[in-house]
Amino acid sequence: MKAYSVDLRQKIIDTYNSESISQRKLAKRFRVALSFIYKLLKQYRQSGDIAPKVRTLQTPTKLNEPQLQVLKQLVEANNDATLEELRDQLEQATGVRIGRSTTARMLQRLQITLKKRFTPVKKK
C-alpha cells in the first residue's frame, strides 16, 4: 500500500492543532484509519517529522539457497504435488517448516508455476 502524501499529513496535523477535534473525528473527516491518526500524531510529537517512514531493510527469505535448490528438486521429482505436500517434503528433507503461502512465494522466486500444462488429444 502506498503511503499517504505529506500534504495530507500536514492538513491532518494543522486541523488537529487548530481545532479541538477528536482523533476519531479527524479520521472520519479525512477518511483514513484511526490507527493512522494515532501513529501520525505520535510520530509528530516524538520527532516533529510527518514524512512517511522509509523501509531500509528487506525481511530475509525463509529459505537459503541450498534449501531453495532442495525445493526445486522436490518439485522436479514430484511435479503434481500440492503446496501442502511440498511443504511437508521440504520439512522432511531440510528440517525447516514453512507455510503454504511461503512455499508458493519460494516457487515464484524459482520461477516455477503450479499451472499444469494441458495439451488436448487430437481426435481422428
N, C-alpha and C positions, 0 to 999 in steps of 0.2 A: 504494500500500500504506500502511496506517495505521501510525504509529509505535508502538513498544512503550510501555506505560504507565510512568510514573515509579516506580510501586510495584514493578513487575517489575525495573526497572533498579536500584532501591535494594536489592532482595533479592539480585541478582547481585553487586553491589558488596560488600554485607555478607558474603555467603558467600565471596567471593574474599578478603576481608580477614581473616575469622575462621578459615578452614580453609586448609591448604596443599593446594590443589587446582589442577590444571592448567586452562588455558583450554579445552582440548578437552573435559574432563570437565564443566566449567561449561556449555558449550554443549549437551552431551548431557543434563545434568540438567534444564536449563531449556527444552530443546527449541527452541533458537534457533540461528541460523547462527554458525559460528565467527568469521566476519568481523564480525558484530555485536558479539561479545565483545571482539575486538581494538579495534574503534572505540570502544566504550563505555569500556573501560579507558584508552585513550589520551586520550579526552576528559576523563575523570575526573582523570587525572594532570596534564594540562595546565591545566585550568581549575577543577577541583573541582566542576564542574557536571555533572549527569547528565540534565538535561532534553533532550528531543529538539530538534534544531536547527530553527529556523523558516526556511523558504524565503522570502526577501524579494523577489527579482526573478524575474519570469517570463521564460523564454527567448523572445526576439523571434521572430516568424514569419519564415519563409524568404522570403516574397514580400511586397512592399509593396503598397499599394492599387492603383496603376496596373497592376502585374503581375497582381494578382488579377482586375482587370477584363479584361485580355487573356485570362486563363484562362477567364473566363466567356464571352467572345465566341467562343473556340475551341470550347467545349462547345456553344454555341448553333449554331455553323456546322456542327459535326460531332458530333451527339449520340450516335452509335453507336460512337465511338472508345473504345479501351481506355485504361486508365491509362497504359500504356507509350506509346501513340500520342500521347496528350495531353501527356505529359511531353516527348516529342521535339518536338512542335509548339510547345510553350511555350519550349523552348530556342531553336528557330529564330527565334521572334518576339521574345524578350527577351534572349537570351544567358545566361539563368540556368538551370542544370541542377539539378533536384531529383529525389528518389527517388520510386518509385511510391507508397509509403506517405504521403509528404509530399503528393503530388498528391491522394491520397484525403482527407487531412485538410483541404487547402485547399478541396476541393469541398464538404466538410461545412461548412466555415466560410461558404461561399457558399450553403449550403442546397440544394445540387444533389446528387441521388442518381443512382446509376448504374442503379437499378432501371428496367427497361423496362416501360412501361405496356402491357398487353396487353388488348385488347378483342376477345373472340371474335366471329366472324362468325355471325350468326343463320342457321340452316338453315331452308329453306322446307318 
